[in-house]
Amino acid sequence: MKSILLHKHFEKKYSRLPRKIKDAFKERRNLFLADIHSPLLNVHALHGEHGGYQSFNVTGDIRVIFRETKEEVFLFMDIGTHGELYS
């Protein structure tokens, strides 16, 4: 069974998000747990500074950066807009 851990940086940024984005995140988190390969998530590996991490879409512009720490255990590291995360 998949489980998710939240990095304190993720928690801090998540707490500042508007309710609408938090609700969208919860829906995508549930989809992530049910089917990490769902095309709606667009899970993809990151390169460069974020090498070793992956990302998935929450909304059109909001992304979550994560990595698998152990089999079926995922650490959500960061959340934000594409520009915030990759600029």
C-alpha angles and dihedrals in degrees: 000000000000120000133188129217121194122220113222089243089057091048092051094050093042091054090060096052122107117258092251092058092044090054091049090049092053091052092049092044089056090048089048090055092047099042120000089185096059110134089226090068096050091205110196139165119255127224139202114016090007096045112149092032132094133209138210134192121251095173133347091289106013116093137182120215114208145155135204108247097181132356107303093356115111128190114209104211106175144000129197146099120315089252094050094049102040106030 
